[in-house]
Amino acid sequence: MNKKGRITKLLGGFYYVMAEDGEVYETRARGIFRHQKRKPVVGDYVELLIDEGDRLNSVEEIFPRKNSLLRPPVANVDQILVFIPTANPKYNLFLVDKMLAYYEQKNVLVVPVVSKCDLDPEEASRLRKLYEACGYDVMALSEADQASVKALKEMLYDKTTVLSGVSGSGKTTFLNHVLNLDMETGTVSEKTNRGKHTTRHTEIFTGEKGIYLFDTPGFSSIEIDSISSENLDEHFREFIPFMRNCKFQDCRHMKEPGCAVRDAYEKGEIPSSRFENYMRFYEELREKENEKWR
């Protein structure tokens, strides 16, 4: 018997598929996917073969994806909430801007969420203003402020949402609030001030009003090799209004004369941390691209 469904969890090499009838089936992927260099991921819509004997159910077909991400490995996402902890652990803007650049290349809405606002309200306000100045609709989140939890929850209705960010940034705590779960939340190492990983696999959780929510393993680094150095500026949305005024069409906003983006940065119209991180990313990408030709 064949059924259609969606992969909701990958654990220990097994795919857990929620079929259209609401039943969840433990499955394996067919070997042919390896030969085709295709791999099912959480969020995929699939066709599965239900084995009524003693053999294991199998994923037979992966339907076309709207989009897919590598970090975390998920598919068919409507929006990504990027958690930026105000403190404990303190945010890392270099990593935040890398995440934002990576997600900007995907067909998905990106929403920065300044979390743990109650730990340092002044710093939380500064972070919100920083990313609002870049053109993002920024949300604030505090365990002590149920209104902030409610406002963020309302964004989840009828959406497939990824919670992304470093370990300890408050993703799992938020998920527990929204779905009335009791999952283990991250603690923060006193020695490194980094969150300790508690979510060890990628899983979709479902809730009221069409909520599909991914809680994903936190991470402390991300690569943006899928972006070329010459297109990097397109992934910094606050650059775009100025780029058309650059003297040279292929301006990379490094040391070129007549650069409108650099001029905006020097006038304070582009946040300094964003422009400086752009330059660091650009140099990283150029170095990796040059290495390919050596």
FENQUIHU-V674624 format. One record per residue. RES is the residue in one letter. SS is DSSP state (hx for helix, st for strand, lp for the rest). NEAR is the number of other ideal C-beta (glycine too) atoms within 12 Angstrom. D_FIRST is the distance of its C-alpha to the first C-alpha in whole Angstrom. Layout:
{{RES	SS	NEAR	D_FIRST} {RES	SS	NEAR	D_FIRST}}
This chain:
{{M	lp	17	0} {N	st	20	4} {K	st	27	7} {K	st	25	10} {G	st	35	13} {R	st	38	16} {I	st	43	18} {T	st	39	20} {K	st	33	22} {L	st	33	22} {L	st	17	24} {G	lp	11	25} {G	lp	15	22} {F	st	23	19} {Y	st	39	18} {Y	st	31	17} {V	st	42	15} {M	st	30	15} {A	st	27	12} {E	lp	17	14} {D	lp	14	13} {G	lp	13	16} {E	lp	19	14} {V	st	25	15} {Y	st	34	13} {E	st	28	15} {T	st	36	14} {R	st	27	16} {A	st	32	16} {R	lp	24	16} {G	lp	13	19} {I	hx	16	19} {F	hx	21	20} {R	hx	12	23} {H	hx	10	25} {Q	lp	13	24} {K	lp	7	26} {R	lp	22	23} {K	lp	26	22} {P	lp	42	20} {V	lp	37	22} {V	st	40	22} {G	lp	40	22} {D	lp	41	20} {Y	st	30	17} {V	st	41	14} {E	st	28	10} {L	st	38	8} {L	st	26	6} {I	lp	25	5} {D	lp	18	7} {E	lp	11	8} {G	lp	9	11} {D	lp	6	14} {R	lp	12	13} {L	lp	21	13} {N	st	31	10} {S	st	28	11} {V	st	39	12} {E	st	27	11} {E	st	24	14} {I	st	30	17} {F	lp	21	18} {P	lp	13	22} {R	lp	27	24} {K	lp	19	27} {N	lp	25	28} {S	st	27	28} {L	st	33	31} {L	lp	23	32} {R	lp	31	34} {P	lp	34	32} {P	lp	25	29} {V	st	42	27} {A	st	37	25} {N	lp	33	25} {V	lp	36	28} {D	lp	29	31} {Q	st	35	34} {I	st	38	35} {L	st	44	38} {V	st	46	40} {F	st	45	42} {I	st	43	45} {P	st	43	47} {T	lp	32	51} {A	lp	26	52} {N	lp	28	50} {P	lp	32	49} {K	lp	26	51} {Y	lp	40	50} {N	lp	28	50} {L	hx	30	50} {F	hx	24	50} {L	hx	35	46} {V	hx	38	46} {D	hx	39	47} {K	hx	37	45} {M	hx	44	42} {L	hx	42	43} {A	hx	40	43} {Y	hx	31	40} {Y	hx	37	38} {E	hx	32	40} {Q	lp	27	39} {K	lp	31	35} {N	lp	18	34} {V	lp	31	34} {L	st	24	37} {V	st	37	39} {V	st	36	41} {P	st	42	43} {V	st	46	43} {V	st	43	47} {S	st	49	46} {K	lp	39	48} {C	hx	35	51} {D	hx	24	53} {L	hx	26	54} {D	lp	20	56} {P	hx	20	56} {E	hx	15	58} {E	hx	25	56} {A	hx	34	53} {S	hx	18	55} {R	hx	23	56} {L	hx	39	53} {R	hx	29	51} {K	hx	18	54} {L	hx	29	54} {Y	hx	35	50} {E	hx	21	51} {A	lp	23	54} {C	lp	35	51} {G	lp	22	49} {Y	lp	32	47} {D	lp	22	46} {V	lp	33	46} {M	st	38	45} {A	st	35	47} {L	lp	44	46} {S	lp	31	47} {E	lp	24	46} {A	lp	18	50} {D	lp	21	49} {Q	hx	16	46} {A	hx	16	47} {S	hx	29	46} {V	hx	29	42} {K	hx	18	42} {A	hx	21	43} {L	hx	40	40} {K	hx	29	37} {E	hx	19	38} {M	lp	28	37} {L	lp	36	33} {Y	lp	20	32} {D	lp	16	29} {K	st	28	30} {T	st	36	28} {T	st	44	31} {V	st	46	32} {L	st	47	35} {S	st	46	37} {G	lp	46	40} {V	lp	43	42} {S	lp	37	41} {G	lp	40	43} {S	lp	49	43} {G	lp	48	42} {K	hx	44	38} {T	hx	37	37} {T	hx	36	39} {F	hx	40	38} {L	hx	40	35} {N	hx	26	36} {H	hx	30	38} {V	hx	35	36} {L	hx	27	33} {N	lp	13	35} {L	lp	20	33} {D	lp	11	36} {M	lp	24	35} {E	lp	18	37} {T	lp	27	40} {G	lp	34	42} {T	lp	20	45} {V	st	26	48} {S	lp	17	50} {E	lp	12	53} {K	lp	8	54} {T	lp	16	52} {N	lp	20	51} {R	lp	26	48} {G	st	36	45} {K	lp	25	43} {H	lp	25	39} {T	lp	25	37} {T	lp	35	34} {R	lp	21	32} {H	lp	27	29} {T	lp	36	27} {E	st	36	25} {I	st	40	25} {F	st	32	26} {T	st	26	25} {G	st	25	28} {E	hx	16	30} {K	hx	16	30} {G	hx	14	27} {I	st	27	28} {Y	st	36	26} {L	st	44	29} {F	st	43	29} {D	st	44	31} {T	lp	43	32} {P	lp	32	34} {G	lp	37	38} {F	lp	29	40} {S	lp	24	43} {S	lp	17	43} {I	lp	30	41} {E	lp	18	42} {I	lp	34	42} {D	lp	23	42} {S	lp	23	40} {I	lp	30	42} {S	lp	21	45} {S	hx	30	49} {E	hx	18	50} {N	hx	22	47} {L	hx	36	47} {D	hx	38	50} {E	hx	21	47} {H	hx	34	45} {F	lp	39	48} {R	lp	28	48} {E	lp	33	52} {F	lp	38	53} {I	hx	21	52} {P	hx	18	54} {F	hx	27	57} {M	hx	31	56} {R	lp	15	57} {N	lp	20	60} {C	lp	25	60} {K	lp	18	63} {F	lp	18	61} {Q	lp	14	57} {D	lp	15	56} {C	lp	25	58} {R	lp	28	56} {H	lp	39	58} {M	lp	26	59} {K	lp	13	63} {E	lp	19	63} {P	lp	13	66} {G	lp	16	65} {C	lp	28	62} {A	hx	27	61} {V	hx	36	59} {R	hx	30	61} {D	hx	23	64} {A	hx	28	61} {Y	hx	26	61} {E	hx	15	65} {K	lp	14	65} {G	lp	12	63} {E	lp	21	60} {I	lp	34	57} {P	lp	29	57} {S	hx	21	59} {S	hx	27	56} {R	hx	36	53} {F	hx	33	56} {E	hx	21	57} {N	hx	32	53} {Y	hx	40	52} {M	hx	30	55} {R	hx	24	54} {F	hx	37	50} {Y	hx	32	52} {E	hx	19	54} {E	hx	25	51} {L	hx	29	49} {R	hx	22	52} {E	hx	16	52} {K	hx	20	49} {E	hx	19	49} {N	hx	12	52} {E	hx	11	51} {K	hx	12	48} {W	lp	8	51} {R	lp	7	54}}
